[in-house]
Amino acid sequence: MRNILKATALVAMLALTGSAYAAQTPATAKKAAASAKPAAVSNHTTSGTVKSASDTSLVISKGGKDETFIVTSSTEKKGDVAPGAKVSVHYTVSGKEMTATAITVAPAKPAGKSKGK
């Protein structure tokens, strides 16, 4: 009878220890997730020709490649952002998203005068 009682006590102790360890594992996982650094946001500038523009996006063509930017209500717009306009775009990159922070339209070049003598 003593052996059965000892065996039962041993099993109960192991079960309690195992469940206590299992209960701590999710807390550790939460701490690790909380301490993980968020994705770094970096600032960039580019320029090109406006291919299309709307209240929520801007597509510019630069060197034969198109770049698409997210436009928000806080994006500063200087000038008329219309297709064909030359623009400079300040933007942030977070993950794979490029969000425009400022769009500046370059002034149109004046028509060249003919050199007549």
Buried (B, 14 or more C-beta within 10 A) or exposed (E): EEEEEEEEEEEEEEEEEEEEEEEEEEEEEEEEEEEEEEEEEEEEEBEBBBBEBEEEEBBBEEEEEEBEBBBEEEBEBEBEBEEEBBBBBBBBBEEEEBBBBBBBBEEEEEEEEEEEE
